[in-house]
Amino acid sequence: MPYNHHLSDHIQKLLSSHEHVEPKEMFGGIAFMVNGHMAIGVVKDELMVRVGKDMHDDALKKTGARIMDFTHKPMKGFIFVNADGYTNDGDLRSWVDMALSFNRTLKPKA
């Protein structure tokens, strides 16, 4: 199943004021690379959010969040969020902000 293009377009608009953002199709979806690191993306109708290991457990408590098990094993620091977790612009912006917050802790890739 292809990824939700409407959702990815919305994320791209939220990221438009940030430098060094590059969309890359991967995982059967799209990932938005920020400073060379995957920050947030869309797989089918779910968000794929890189929150980091320190925020992982707190992020899982949010509505619609679940462990990212794309490879059939949990990936600590990454989560999936279903549509219940981004029902409005504020929710989606919150996930984007969480991904960007973690991204700022990483050294930019050349």
PDB file as gemmi writes it, atoms N, CA and C in Angstrom:
CRYST1    1.000    1.000    1.000  90.00  90.00  90.00 P 1                      
ATOM      1  N   MET A   1       0.838  -1.180   0.000  1.00  0.00           N  
ATOM      2  CA  MET A   1       0.000   0.000   0.000  1.00  0.00           C  
ATOM      3  C   MET A   1       0.879   1.238   0.000  1.00  0.00           C  
ATOM      4  N   PRO A   2       0.591   2.182  -0.858  1.00  0.00           N  
ATOM      5  CA  PRO A   2       1.403   3.403  -0.880  1.00  0.00           C  
ATOM      6  C   PRO A   2       1.179   4.235   0.373  1.00  0.00           C  
ATOM      7  N   TYR A   3       2.112   5.127   0.620  1.00  0.00           N  
ATOM      8  CA  TYR A   3       2.006   5.974   1.808  1.00  0.00           C  
ATOM      9  C   TYR A   3       1.029   7.129   1.566  1.00  0.00           C  
ATOM     10  N   ASN A   4       0.566   7.700   2.638  1.00  0.00           N  
ATOM     11  CA  ASN A   4      -0.408   8.790   2.623  1.00  0.00           C  
ATOM     12  C   ASN A   4       0.278  10.081   2.162  1.00  0.00           C  
ATOM     13  N   HIS A   5       0.077  10.452   0.916  1.00  0.00           N  
ATOM     14  CA  HIS A   5       0.731  11.635   0.351  1.00  0.00           C  
ATOM     15  C   HIS A   5       0.209  12.926   0.971  1.00  0.00           C  
ATOM     16  N   HIS A   6      -1.066  12.951   1.320  1.00  0.00           N  
ATOM     17  CA  HIS A   6      -1.624  14.148   1.973  1.00  0.00           C  
ATOM     18  C   HIS A   6      -0.896  14.400   3.297  1.00  0.00           C  
ATOM     19  N   LEU A   7      -0.685  13.346   4.077  1.00  0.00           N  
ATOM     20  CA  LEU A   7       0.023  13.464   5.346  1.00  0.00           C  
ATOM     21  C   LEU A   7       1.473  13.890   5.127  1.00  0.00           C  
ATOM     22  N   SER A   8       2.143  13.297   4.154  1.00  0.00           N  
ATOM     23  CA  SER A   8       3.539  13.666   3.899  1.00  0.00           C  
ATOM     24  C   SER A   8       3.651  15.109   3.417  1.00  0.00           C  
ATOM     25  N   ASP A   9       2.692  15.567   2.621  1.00  0.00           N  
ATOM     26  CA  ASP A   9       2.694  16.979   2.186  1.00  0.00           C  
ATOM     27  C   ASP A   9       2.531  17.913   3.377  1.00  0.00           C  
ATOM     28  N   HIS A  10       1.671  17.523   4.309  1.00  0.00           N  
ATOM     29  CA  HIS A  10       1.452  18.341   5.497  1.00  0.00           C  
ATOM     30  C   HIS A  10       2.730  18.422   6.342  1.00  0.00           C  
ATOM     31  N   ILE A  11       3.398  17.299   6.509  1.00  0.00           N  
ATOM     32  CA  ILE A  11       4.664  17.283   7.257  1.00  0.00           C  
ATOM     33  C   ILE A  11       5.694  18.163   6.557  1.00  0.00           C  
ATOM     34  N   GLN A  12       5.771  18.048   5.236  1.00  0.00           N  
ATOM     35  CA  GLN A  12       6.738  18.845   4.489  1.00  0.00           C  
ATOM     36  C   GLN A  12       6.481  20.336   4.690  1.00  0.00           C  
ATOM     37  N   LYS A  13       5.224  20.750   4.738  1.00  0.00           N  
ATOM     38  CA  LYS A  13       4.908  22.155   5.003  1.00  0.00           C  
ATOM     39  C   LYS A  13       5.362  22.567   6.394  1.00  0.00           C  
ATOM     40  N   LEU A  14       5.168  21.687   7.382  1.00  0.00           N  
ATOM     41  CA  LEU A  14       5.604  21.999   8.740  1.00  0.00           C  
ATOM     42  C   LEU A  14       7.127  22.092   8.838  1.00  0.00           C  
ATOM     43  N   LEU A  15       7.817  21.385   7.973  1.00  0.00           N  
ATOM     44  CA  LEU A  15       9.286  21.407   7.977  1.00  0.00           C  
ATOM     45  C   LEU A  15       9.866  22.484   7.056  1.00  0.00           C  
ATOM     46  N   SER A  16       9.022  23.187   6.328  1.00  0.00           N  
ATOM     47  CA  SER A  16       9.504  24.105   5.288  1.00  0.00           C  
ATOM     48  C   SER A  16      10.369  25.251   5.815  1.00  0.00           C  
ATOM     49  N   SER A  17      10.227  25.601   7.074  1.00  0.00           N  
ATOM     50  CA  SER A  17      11.040  26.699   7.613  1.00  0.00           C  
ATOM     51  C   SER A  17      12.394  26.216   8.127  1.00  0.00           C  
ATOM     52  N   HIS A  18      12.628  24.924   8.071  1.00  0.00           N  
ATOM     53  CA  HIS A  18      13.894  24.362   8.552  1.00  0.00           C  
ATOM     54  C   HIS A  18      14.836  24.107   7.380  1.00  0.00           C  
ATOM     55  N   GLU A  19      16.107  24.333   7.638  1.00  0.00           N  
ATOM     56  CA  GLU A  19      17.122  24.079   6.615  1.00  0.00           C  
ATOM     57  C   GLU A  19      17.506  22.599   6.620  1.00  0.00           C  
ATOM     58  N   HIS A  20      18.094  22.179   5.555  1.00  0.00           N  
ATOM     59  CA  HIS A  20      18.669  20.835   5.438  1.00  0.00           C  
ATOM     60  C   HIS A  20      17.641  19.728   5.629  1.00  0.00           C  
ATOM     61  N   VAL A  21      16.477  19.900   5.012  1.00  0.00           N  
ATOM     62  CA  VAL A  21      15.428  18.873   5.025  1.00  0.00           C  
ATOM     63  C   VAL A  21      15.396  18.223   3.654  1.00  0.00           C  
ATOM     64  N   GLU A  22      15.444  16.905   3.648  1.00  0.00           N  
ATOM     65  CA  GLU A  22      15.423  16.174   2.384  1.00  0.00           C  
ATOM     66  C   GLU A  22      14.455  14.999   2.489  1.00  0.00           C  
ATOM     67  N   PRO A  23      13.404  14.990   1.680  1.00  0.00           N  
ATOM     68  CA  PRO A  23      12.520  13.824   1.669  1.00  0.00           C  
ATOM     69  C   PRO A  23      13.184  12.671   0.911  1.00  0.00           C  
ATOM     70  N   LYS A  24      13.051  11.472   1.449  1.00  0.00           N  
ATOM     71  CA  LYS A  24      13.603  10.280   0.807  1.00  0.00           C  
ATOM     72  C   LYS A  24      12.581   9.168   0.889  1.00  0.00           C  
ATOM     73  N   GLU A  25      12.258   8.586  -0.249  1.00  0.00           N  
ATOM     74  CA  GLU A  25      11.367   7.443  -0.235  1.00  0.00           C  
ATOM     75  C   GLU A  25      12.147   6.228   0.255  1.00  0.00           C  
ATOM     76  N   MET A  26      11.609   5.594   1.297  1.00  0.00           N  
ATOM     77  CA  MET A  26      12.231   4.404   1.884  1.00  0.00           C  
ATOM     78  C   MET A  26      11.205   3.691   2.734  1.00  0.00           C  
ATOM     79  N   PHE A  27      11.460   2.461   3.066  1.00  0.00           N  
ATOM     80  CA  PHE A  27      10.565   1.647   3.892  1.00  0.00           C  
ATOM     81  C   PHE A  27       9.177   1.514   3.272  1.00  0.00           C  
ATOM     82  N   GLY A  28       9.042   1.698   1.975  1.00  0.00           N  
ATOM     83  CA  GLY A  28       7.731   1.680   1.348  1.00  0.00           C  
ATOM     84  C   GLY A  28       6.944   2.940   1.633  1.00  0.00           C  
ATOM     85  N   GLY A  29       7.612   3.923   2.192  1.00  0.00           N  
ATOM     86  CA  GLY A  29       6.984   5.196   2.530  1.00  0.00           C  
ATOM     87  C   GLY A  29       7.923   6.335   2.213  1.00  0.00           C  
ATOM     88  N   ILE A  30       7.865   7.375   3.019  1.00  0.00           N  
ATOM     89  CA  ILE A  30       8.744   8.514   2.841  1.00  0.00           C  
ATOM     90  C   ILE A  30       9.289   8.927   4.200  1.00  0.00           C  
ATOM     91  N   ALA A  31      10.558   9.259   4.227  1.00  0.00           N  
ATOM     92  CA  ALA A  31      11.204   9.750   5.443  1.00  0.00           C  
ATOM     93  C   ALA A  31      11.744  11.143   5.164  1.00  0.00           C  
ATOM     94  N   PHE A  32      11.654  11.988   6.158  1.00  0.00           N  
ATOM     95  CA  PHE A  32      12.209  13.329   6.040  1.00  0.00           C  
ATOM     96  C   PHE A  32      13.508  13.361   6.821  1.00  0.00           C  
ATOM     97  N   MET A  33      14.575  13.535   6.078  1.00  0.00           N  
ATOM     98  CA  MET A  33      15.906  13.609   6.659  1.00  0.00           C  
ATOM     99  C   MET A  33      16.167  15.065   7.029  1.00  0.00           C  
ATOM    100  N   VAL A  34      16.624  15.289   8.241  1.00  0.00           N  
ATOM    101  CA  VAL A  34      16.977  16.632   8.700  1.00  0.00           C  
ATOM    102  C   VAL A  34      18.430  16.566   9.139  1.00  0.00           C  
ATOM    103  N   ASN A  35      19.260  17.384   8.524  1.00  0.00           N  
ATOM    104  CA  ASN A  35      20.705  17.369   8.780  1.00  0.00           C  
ATOM    105  C   ASN A  35      21.297  15.975   8.562  1.00  0.00           C  
ATOM    106  N   GLY A  36      20.731  15.230   7.614  1.00  0.00           N  
ATOM    107  CA  GLY A  36      21.253  13.921   7.255  1.00  0.00           C  
ATOM    108  C   GLY A  36      20.730  12.767   8.086  1.00  0.00           C  
ATOM    109  N   HIS A  37      19.862  13.036   9.050  1.00  0.00           N  
ATOM    110  CA  HIS A  37      19.316  11.995   9.915  1.00  0.00           C  
ATOM    111  C   HIS A  37      17.814  11.883   9.711  1.00  0.00           C  
ATOM    112  N   MET A  38      17.288  10.648   9.736  1.00  0.00           N  
ATOM    113  CA  MET A  38      15.857  10.457   9.645  1.00  0.00           C  
ATOM    114  C   MET A  38      15.213  11.081  10.874  1.00  0.00           C  
ATOM    115  N   ALA A  39      14.216  11.948  10.644  1.00  0.00           N  
ATOM    116  CA  ALA A  39      13.525  12.608  11.751  1.00  0.00           C  
ATOM    117  C   ALA A  39      12.084  12.117  11.875  1.00  0.00           C  
ATOM    118  N   ILE A  40      11.362  12.157  10.771  1.00  0.00           N  
ATOM    119  CA  ILE A  40       9.948  11.781  10.776  1.00  0.00           C  
ATOM    120  C   ILE A  40       9.588  11.305   9.377  1.00  0.00           C  
ATOM    121  N   GLY A  41       8.582  10.473   9.296  1.00  0.00           N  
ATOM    122  CA  GLY A  41       8.178   9.988   7.990  1.00  0.00           C  
ATOM    123  C   GLY A  41       6.775   9.428   8.021  1.00  0.00           C  
ATOM    124  N   VAL A  42       6.384   8.850   6.908  1.00  0.00           N  
ATOM    125  CA  VAL A  42       5.063   8.264   6.761  1.00  0.00           C  
ATOM    126  C   VAL A  42       5.215   6.878   6.141  1.00  0.00           C  
ATOM    127  N   VAL A  43       4.621   5.885   6.784  1.00  0.00           N  
ATOM    128  CA  VAL A  43       4.539   4.524   6.264  1.00  0.00           C  
ATOM    129  C   VAL A  43       3.056   4.179   6.245  1.00  0.00           C  
ATOM    130  N   LYS A  44       2.534   3.970   5.058  1.00  0.00           N  
ATOM    131  CA  LYS A  44       1.096   3.784   4.856  1.00  0.00           C  
ATOM    132  C   LYS A  44       0.369   5.005   5.413  1.00  0.00           C  
ATOM    133  N   ASP A  45      -0.432   4.835   6.469  1.00  0.00           N  
ATOM    134  CA  ASP A  45      -1.133   5.961   7.082  1.00  0.00           C  
ATOM    135  C   ASP A  45      -0.590   6.296   8.463  1.00  0.00           C  
ATOM    136  N   GLU A  46       0.583   5.790   8.782  1.00  0.00           N  
ATOM    137  CA  GLU A  46       1.156   6.025  10.106  1.00  0.00           C  
ATOM    138  C   GLU A  46       2.369   6.942  10.025  1.00  0.00           C  
ATOM    139  N   LEU A  47       2.525   7.725  11.085  1.00  0.00           N  
ATOM    140  CA  LEU A  47       3.756   8.488  11.242  1.00  0.00           C  
ATOM    141  C   LEU A  47       4.839   7.549  11.736  1.00  0.00           C  
ATOM    142  N   MET A  48       6.049   7.796  11.326  1.00  0.00           N  
ATOM    143  CA  MET A  48       7.221   7.120  11.841  1.00  0.00           C  
ATOM    144  C   MET A  48       8.057   8.246  12.442  1.00  0.00           C  
ATOM    145  N   VAL A  49       8.211   8.241  13.760  1.00  0.00           N  
ATOM    146  CA  VAL A  49       8.835   9.370  14.446  1.00  0.00           C  
ATOM    147  C   VAL A  49      10.076   8.907  15.192  1.00  0.00           C  
ATOM    148  N   ARG A  50      11.180   9.595  14.955  1.00  0.00           N  
ATOM    149  CA  ARG A  50      12.406   9.305  15.693  1.00  0.00           C  
ATOM    150  C   ARG A  50      12.432  10.229  16.905  1.00  0.00           C  
ATOM    151  N   VAL A  51      12.201   9.645  18.076  1.00  0.00           N  
ATOM    152  CA  VAL A  51      12.109  10.429  19.304  1.00  0.00           C  
ATOM    153  C   VAL A  51      13.346  10.281  20.184  1.00  0.00           C  
ATOM    154  N   GLY A  52      14.190   9.316  19.888  1.00  0.00           N  
ATOM    155  CA  GLY A  52      15.368   9.054  20.712  1.00  0.00           C  
ATOM    156  C   GLY A  52      15.034   8.124  21.864  1.00  0.00           C  
ATOM    157  N   LYS A  53      16.045   7.483  22.376  1.00  0.00           N  
ATOM    158  CA  LYS A  53      15.844   6.499  23.449  1.00  0.00           C  
ATOM    159  C   LYS A  53      15.336   7.139  24.735  1.00  0.00           C  
ATOM    160  N   ASP A  54      15.776   8.346  25.045  1.00  0.00           N  
ATOM    161  CA  ASP A  54      15.360   8.994  26.295  1.00  0.00           C  
ATOM    162  C   ASP A  54      13.875   9.351  26.315  1.00  0.00           C  
ATOM    163  N   MET A  55      13.292   9.681  25.176  1.00  0.00           N  
ATOM    164  CA  MET A  55      11.881  10.072  25.100  1.00  0.00           C  
ATOM    165  C   MET A  55      10.966   8.928  24.657  1.00  0.00           C  
ATOM    166  N   HIS A  56      11.554   7.783  24.365  1.00  0.00           N  
ATOM    167  CA  HIS A  56      10.802   6.660  23.814  1.00  0.00           C  
ATOM    168  C   HIS A  56       9.601   6.272  24.681  1.00  0.00           C  
ATOM    169  N   ASP A  57       9.818   6.016  25.959  1.00  0.00           N  
ATOM    170  CA  ASP A  57       8.730   5.555  26.828  1.00  0.00           C  
ATOM    171  C   ASP A  57       7.654   6.625  27.004  1.00  0.00           C  
ATOM    172  N   ASP A  58       8.047   7.888  27.140  1.00  0.00           N  
ATOM    173  CA  ASP A  58       7.063   8.971  27.261  1.00  0.00           C  
ATOM    174  C   ASP A  58       6.246   9.110  25.980  1.00  0.00           C  
ATOM    175  N   ALA A  59       6.895   8.997  24.838  1.00  0.00           N  
ATOM    176  CA  ALA A  59       6.191   9.126  23.559  1.00  0.00           C  
ATOM    177  C   ALA A  59       5.167   8.007  23.396  1.00  0.00           C  
ATOM    178  N   LEU A  60       5.487   6.820  23.882  1.00  0.00           N  
ATOM    179  CA  LEU A  60       4.568   5.683  23.756  1.00  0.00           C  
ATOM    180  C   LEU A  60       3.282   5.878  24.561  1.00  0.00           C  
ATOM    181  N   LYS A  61       3.288   6.780  25.519  1.00  0.00           N  
ATOM    182  CA  LYS A  61       2.103   7.058  26.335  1.00  0.00           C  
ATOM    183  C   LYS A  61       1.108   7.964  25.616  1.00  0.00           C  
ATOM    184  N   LYS A  62       1.534   8.569  24.509  1.00  0.00           N  
ATOM    185  CA  LYS A  62       0.666   9.478  23.773  1.00  0.00           C  
ATOM    186  C   LYS A  62      -0.335   8.694  22.915  1.00  0.00           C  
ATOM    187  N   THR A  63      -1.469   9.298  22.690  1.00  0.00           N  
ATOM    188  CA  THR A  63      -2.526   8.670  21.899  1.00  0.00           C  
ATOM    189  C   THR A  63      -2.020   8.239  20.526  1.00  0.00           C  
ATOM    190  N   GLY A  64      -2.321   7.011  20.153  1.00  0.00           N  
ATOM    191  CA  GLY A  64      -1.995   6.494  18.828  1.00  0.00           C  
ATOM    192  C   GLY A  64      -0.593   5.950  18.663  1.00  0.00           C  
ATOM    193  N   ALA A  65       0.255   6.103  19.684  1.00  0.00           N  
ATOM    194  CA  ALA A  65       1.657   5.684  19.566  1.00  0.00           C  
ATOM    195  C   ALA A  65       1.817   4.198  19.877  1.00  0.00           C  
ATOM    196  N   ARG A  66       2.739   3.578  19.162  1.00  0.00           N  
ATOM    197  CA  ARG A  66       3.093   2.187  19.437  1.00  0.00           C  
ATOM    198  C   ARG A  66       4.558   1.968  19.076  1.00  0.00           C  
ATOM    199  N   ILE A  67       5.093   0.891  19.565  1.00  0.00           N  
ATOM    200  CA  ILE A  67       6.493   0.556  19.297  1.00  0.00           C  
ATOM    201  C   ILE A  67       6.692   0.353  17.801  1.00  0.00           C  
ATOM    202  N   MET A  68       7.754   0.898  17.280  1.00  0.00           N  
ATOM    203  CA  MET A  68       8.089   0.677  15.877  1.00  0.00           C  
ATOM    204  C   MET A  68       8.744  -0.687  15.763  1.00  0.00           C  
ATOM    205  N   ASP A  69       8.079  -1.559  15.064  1.00  0.00           N  
ATOM    206  CA  ASP A  69       8.566  -2.928  14.900  1.00  0.00           C  
ATOM    207  C   ASP A  69       8.639  -3.285  13.420  1.00  0.00           C  
ATOM    208  N   PHE A  70       9.100  -2.351  12.648  1.00  0.00           N  
ATOM    209  CA  PHE A  70       9.142  -2.493  11.197  1.00  0.00           C  
ATOM    210  C   PHE A  70       9.874  -3.750  10.771  1.00  0.00           C  
ATOM    211  N   THR A  71      10.926  -4.083  11.471  1.00  0.00           N  
ATOM    212  CA  THR A  71      11.722  -5.271  11.133  1.00  0.00           C  
ATOM    213  C   THR A  71      11.329  -6.468  11.994  1.00  0.00           C  
ATOM    214  N   HIS A  72      10.161  -6.388  12.633  1.00  0.00           N  
ATOM    215  CA  HIS A  72       9.641  -7.418  13.530  1.00  0.00           C  
ATOM    216  C   HIS A  72      10.443  -7.523  14.815  1.00  0.00           C  
ATOM    217  N   LYS A  73      11.212  -6.498  15.114  1.00  0.00           N  
ATOM    218  CA  LYS A  73      11.827  -6.391  16.428  1.00  0.00           C  
ATOM    219  C   LYS A  73      11.748  -4.920  16.827  1.00  0.00           C  
ATOM    220  N   PRO A  74      11.489  -4.656  18.096  1.00  0.00           N  
ATOM    221  CA  PRO A  74      11.326  -3.264  18.531  1.00  0.00           C  
ATOM    222  C   PRO A  74      12.568  -2.424  18.246  1.00  0.00           C  
ATOM    223  N   MET A  75      12.328  -1.212  17.794  1.00  0.00           N  
ATOM    224  CA  MET A  75      13.423  -0.287  17.519  1.00  0.00           C  
ATOM    225  C   MET A  75      13.331   0.857  18.531  1.00  0.00           C  
ATOM    226  N   LYS A  76      14.105   0.777  19.591  1.00  0.00           N  
ATOM    227  CA  LYS A  76      14.089   1.783  20.654  1.00  0.00           C  
ATOM    228  C   LYS A  76      14.493   3.127  20.066  1.00  0.00           C  
ATOM    229  N   GLY A  77      13.707   4.139  20.372  1.00  0.00           N  
ATOM    230  CA  GLY A  77      13.990   5.483  19.874  1.00  0.00           C  
ATOM    231  C   GLY A  77      13.141   5.870  18.676  1.00  0.00           C  
ATOM    232  N   PHE A  78      12.438   4.896  18.102  1.00  0.00           N  
ATOM    233  CA  PHE A  78      11.544   5.131  16.970  1.00  0.00           C  
ATOM    234  C   PHE A  78      10.154   4.627  17.350  1.00  0.00           C  
ATOM    235  N   ILE A  79       9.112   5.349  16.935  1.00  0.00           N  
ATOM    236  CA  ILE A  79       7.754   4.892  17.186  1.00  0.00           C  
ATOM    237  C   ILE A  79       6.891   5.094  15.950  1.00  0.00           C  
ATOM    238  N   PHE A  80       5.817   4.335  15.896  1.00  0.00           N  
ATOM    239  CA  PHE A  80       4.762   4.544  14.906  1.00  0.00           C  
ATOM    240  C   PHE A  80       3.614   5.257  15.609  1.00  0.00           C  
ATOM    241  N   VAL A  81       2.907   6.093  14.879  1.00  0.00           N  
ATOM    242  CA  VAL A  81       1.734   6.789  15.412  1.00  0.00           C  
ATOM    243  C   VAL A  81       0.608   6.636  14.403  1.00  0.00           C  
ATOM    244  N   ASN A  82      -0.523   6.060  14.852  1.00  0.00           N  
ATOM    245  CA  ASN A  82      -1.648   5.910  13.941  1.00  0.00           C  
ATOM    246  C   ASN A  82      -2.466   7.203  13.898  1.00  0.00           C  
ATOM    247  N   ALA A  83      -3.481   7.228  13.074  1.00  0.00           N  
ATOM    248  CA  ALA A  83      -4.263   8.443  12.836  1.00  0.00           C  
ATOM    249  C   ALA A  83      -4.910   9.014  14.094  1.00  0.00           C  
ATOM    250  N   ASP A  84      -5.152   8.190  15.101  1.00  0.00           N  
ATOM    251  CA  ASP A  84      -5.713   8.700  16.360  1.00  0.00           C  
ATOM    252  C   ASP A  84      -4.760   9.676  17.045  1.00  0.00           C  
ATOM    253  N   GLY A  85      -3.490   9.565  16.736  1.00  0.00           N  
ATOM    254  CA  GLY A  85      -2.477  10.402  17.380  1.00  0.00           C  
ATOM    255  C   GLY A  85      -2.200  11.706  16.671  1.00  0.00           C  
ATOM    256  N   TYR A  86      -2.805  11.931  15.509  1.00  0.00           N  
ATOM    257  CA  TYR A  86      -2.604  13.206  14.799  1.00  0.00           C  
ATOM    258  C   TYR A  86      -3.926  13.663  14.171  1.00  0.00           C  
ATOM    259  N   THR A  87      -4.912  13.840  15.019  1.00  0.00           N  
ATOM    260  CA  THR A  87      -6.251  14.194  14.542  1.00  0.00           C  
ATOM    261  C   THR A  87      -6.381  15.654  14.145  1.00  0.00           C  
ATOM    262  N   ASN A  88      -5.412  16.483  14.531  1.00  0.00           N  
ATOM    263  CA  ASN A  88      -5.471  17.905  14.165  1.00  0.00           C  
ATOM    264  C   ASN A  88      -4.056  18.435  13.939  1.00  0.00           C  
ATOM    265  N   ASP A  89      -3.981  19.671  13.468  1.00  0.00           N  
ATOM    266  CA  ASP A  89      -2.669  20.268  13.163  1.00  0.00           C  
ATOM    267  C   ASP A  89      -1.768  20.349  14.388  1.00  0.00           C  
ATOM    268  N   GLY A  90      -2.362  20.637  15.546  1.00  0.00           N  
ATOM    269  CA  GLY A  90      -1.565  20.732  16.772  1.00  0.00           C  
ATOM    270  C   GLY A  90      -0.914  19.411  17.137  1.00  0.00           C  
ATOM    271  N   ASP A  91      -1.670  18.321  16.977  1.00  0.00           N  
ATOM    272  CA  ASP A  91      -1.111  16.995  17.257  1.00  0.00           C  
ATOM    273  C   ASP A  91       0.049  16.679  16.322  1.00  0.00           C  
ATOM    274  N   LEU A  92      -0.166  16.935  15.037  1.00  0.00           N  
ATOM    275  CA  LEU A  92       0.878  16.644  14.060  1.00  0.00           C  
ATOM    276  C   LEU A  92       2.110  17.504  14.318  1.00  0.00           C  
ATOM    277  N   ARG A  93       1.884  18.780  14.599  1.00  0.00           N  
ATOM    278  CA  ARG A  93       3.006  19.682  14.902  1.00  0.00           C  
ATOM    279  C   ARG A  93       3.771  19.194  16.137  1.00  0.00           C  
ATOM    280  N   SER A  94       3.064  18.668  17.116  1.00  0.00           N  
ATOM    281  CA  SER A  94       3.709  18.152  18.320  1.00  0.00           C  
ATOM    282  C   SER A  94       4.664  17.003  17.995  1.00  0.00           C  
ATOM    283  N   TRP A  95       4.235  16.097  17.119  1.00  0.00           N  
ATOM    284  CA  TRP A  95       5.109  14.987  16.716  1.00  0.00           C  
ATOM    285  C   TRP A  95       6.313  15.488  15.921  1.00  0.00           C  
ATOM    286  N   VAL A  96       6.080  16.442  15.029  1.00  0.00           N  
ATOM    287  CA  VAL A  96       7.187  17.015  14.257  1.00  0.00           C  
ATOM    288  C   VAL A  96       8.173  17.698  15.199  1.00  0.00           C  
ATOM    289  N   ASP A  97       7.662  18.456  16.151  1.00  0.00           N  
ATOM    290  CA  ASP A  97       8.532  19.139  17.116  1.00  0.00           C  
ATOM    291  C   ASP A  97       9.335  18.148  17.954  1.00  0.00           C  
ATOM    292  N   MET A  98       8.700  17.041  18.339  1.00  0.00           N  
ATOM    293  CA  MET A  98       9.408  16.030  19.115  1.00  0.00           C  
ATOM    294  C   MET A  98      10.547  15.425  18.292  1.00  0.00           C  
ATOM    295  N   ALA A  99      10.273  15.144  17.023  1.00  0.00           N  
ATOM    296  CA  ALA A  99      11.312  14.599  16.142  1.00  0.00           C  
ATOM    297  C   ALA A  99      12.445  15.601  15.953  1.00  0.00           C  
ATOM    298  N   LEU A 100      12.107  16.866  15.751  1.00  0.00           N  
ATOM    299  CA  LEU A 100      13.132  17.900  15.566  1.00  0.00           C  
ATOM    300  C   LEU A 100      13.940  18.120  16.836  1.00  0.00           C  
ATOM    301  N   SER A 101      13.285  18.028  17.971  1.00  0.00           N  
ATOM    302  CA  SER A 101      13.990  18.187  19.243  1.00  0.00           C  
ATOM    303  C   SER A 101      15.072  17.127  19.391  1.00  0.00           C  
ATOM    304  N   PHE A 102      14.733  15.880  19.088  1.00  0.00           N  
ATOM    305  CA  PHE A 102      15.754  14.839  19.151  1.00  0.00           C  
ATOM    306  C   PHE A 102      16.816  15.065  18.083  1.00  0.00           C  
ATOM    307  N   ASN A 103      16.388  15.432  16.895  1.00  0.00           N  
ATOM    308  CA  ASN A 103      17.322  15.641  15.790  1.00  0.00           C  
ATOM    309  C   ASN A 103      18.396  16.663  16.145  1.00  0.00           C  
ATOM    310  N   ARG A 104      18.034  17.679  16.920  1.00  0.00           N  
ATOM    311  CA  ARG A 104      19.018  18.705  17.307  1.00  0.00           C  
ATOM    312  C   ARG A 104      20.114  18.160  18.199  1.00  0.00           C  
ATOM    313  N   THR A 105      19.908  16.997  18.799  1.00  0.00           N  
ATOM    314  CA  THR A 105      20.935  16.405  19.658  1.00  0.00           C  
ATOM    315  C   THR A 105      21.986  15.641  18.855  1.00  0.00           C  
ATOM    316  N   LEU A 106      21.724  15.441  17.577  1.00  0.00           N  
ATOM    317  CA  LEU A 106      22.623  14.667  16.724  1.00  0.00           C  
ATOM    318  C   LEU A 106      23.567  15.575  15.956  1.00  0.00           C  
ATOM    319  N   LYS A 107      24.768  15.090  15.754  1.00  0.00           N  
ATOM    320  CA  LYS A 107      25.728  15.837  14.946  1.00  0.00           C  
ATOM    321  C   LYS A 107      25.308  15.761  13.482  1.00  0.00           C  
ATOM    322  N   PRO A 108      25.194  16.921  12.818  1.00  0.00           N  
ATOM    323  CA  PRO A 108      24.795  16.892  11.399  1.00  0.00           C  
ATOM    324  C   PRO A 108      25.761  16.050  10.561  1.00  0.00           C  
ATOM    325  N   LYS A 109      25.198  15.313   9.605  1.00  0.00           N  
ATOM    326  CA  LYS A 109      26.013  14.557   8.676  1.00  0.00           C  
ATOM    327  C   LYS A 109      26.366  15.462   7.512  1.00  0.00           C  
ATOM    328  N   ALA A 110      27.539  15.283   6.994  1.00  0.00           N  
ATOM    329  CA  ALA A 110      27.988  16.126   5.868  1.00  0.00           C  
ATOM    330  C   ALA A 110      27.225  15.847   4.613  1.00  0.00           C  
TER     331      ALA A 110                                                      
END                                                                             
